[in-house]
Amino acid sequence: MKYKYLLLAAAFTWTACSDSFLDCPPQGTVNDGVLGSEDGINALCTSAYAALAGPNGSDNTHLHPTTNWVYGDVRAETAYKGGGGIGDLWEFNAFETFTGVYATNGLLDGKWFLLYCSLQRANSALRELNNVTVEAVPDRDSRIGEMRFLRAHFFFEMSRLFNQIPYFDENVATEDYVKIPNNEFTRDEILKKLAAEFEAAAKLLPEKQTQIGRVNKYAALAYQAKVILYRAYKQDEKHNVTEITPALLTKVVELCDQVAQGGYGLLPDFQQLAEVEHEHGIESVFGVEYSIGDGTDNGRINWSNLLNAPKGPVYSGDGFFQPSQNLVNSYKTDKNGIPVIDTYNNSNLMTVEDGFKTNVDPRLDFTVGRLGIRWKNYKTAPYAEDWAREPATYGYYGCKKFLLSPESPYMVKGWPWGGSALNFQIIRYADVLLWKAEALIELGRYNEALPLINTVRERAKNSRYVLAWNNTSDTDYAAAYKIEPYQPGVNCTWTQEYARQALRFERKLELAMEGERFFDLVRWGIADKVLNDEYFAKEKEVRDYLKNAKFVKGRDEYFPIPQAQINFSGGLYKQNPGYANEK
């Protein structure tokens, strides 16, 4: 955390995507005379943005992924770790099964450390920005807003991973870090501070940036809404949800309405979310910039997802991050085209056996690779058994999200497997619509939430469906796709409780494999019920390695504070409930 000069030097030697502010040719290292200059400050800011993809770049970022695939989906009911068996990155297997998650886990310590390195990049830039004038740095106010935004983002990630975290700003001296306890502020107080940071950032940021990739006012308002939504679900010391605060929910609705004024909307086709040509489209609120062919050896690709390409002939990848049977079953729909929320998991939807017997939401085959189903626009063969690396343990499903179609000019051929220029969306507008719907439902205004949820479903309905392999027409689909909006009195009874179920299920379907599901379950206070009663109890029938998996309520909502960090603090940091301090 002390290497400000080193970070600045790294920023000056960074090259990245050609269509954004990150496109800065190598400048060499810096000296003291450059540090407070406009170029020096912009380099520091660029370094903070670069940390969104992992502050170490290609160096072991896959072990501490910023995309949250392991923290947000593998720990939920939506994905398996995958890879070469349970011993292949056993630390992630421990996260998935909630067994053997110790404070001495080195990958947890690395995640903690790298997040603090990332937010310190923002602090380094803010220290310099605080000492210059608008005359010296014309974009000073916007840069301050950007850095406060990024710092709050990294702190938010810390909060929802570890809960008890030390909090400080750019005015705290490096030598005083060790004096800051991790329990000085409660979860609620941390989230309140972060919401205030995003609010302050929004006041400094322009509505539209001249360079793509930089955050704007609406991104800050959206993130403020997200943090306040988390804060609305009050937790006690054992992580039980004790109340949901109406005033905070009302603020979420107001903020989402303000974001809507920024001209955002849904892309017309769900598949466009996996196309570089649309990554800066109307649905992108806040994303991480990636690129290839930018002058570096491998490009600024998504190293967080390096392990996650399937083994098959297109990618030859490591086969991590496989969709679960539970997730696949979730896409079943009834004769009226709506989810079968209560009974979806009573039987398993298997590609070869079921054929067209079961109606499914078309998002299933946009999200999941299934045997015999066309893989994006791949012409040679459909998704097949040899695409899976360890089917005896994890089955045959593969993740289609975040991977480009093989013919795309934006995809790396060969190593790094599945690498591409596709941005990763941290906040997209579908998320904003569903946040607003959630807040309205909890406020008792569930009828107002109905059109928001239906807007998301209508986009899926109107998207191009996946065609059958060797299809004979444009309507020769790969499955019995059936999806309709919720229509009270026709296909559902729209009560507050039903609306709540529909909203939570819609988030599962729409945002599957995007790293959010586990955090949703914890926020709602239902992680133990969903994981133990609905997931592990059934999933162990098809995945033997899950037979001893168990989520412990009051402990597993958050990771343990890494023991190395407790040692660093001289014992000042306090461990999270349920975890023992280890020497």
Helices and strands as residue ranges (DSSP letters): H 4-12, H 32-35, H 38-50, G 51-53, G 61-63, I 69-74, E 79-82, H 90-97, H 106-129, H 140-162, G 174-179, H 187-204, H 217-232, E 233-235, E 241-244, H 246-260, G 270-274, G 276-278, E 284-288, G 303-308, E 320-323, H 325-330, H 351-354, H 364-367, E 368-369, G 385-387, H 391-394, E 398-399, E 424-428, H 429-442, H 446-462, H 496-510, H 517-524, H 527-528, I 529-536, H 537-539, G 544-546, H 563-568
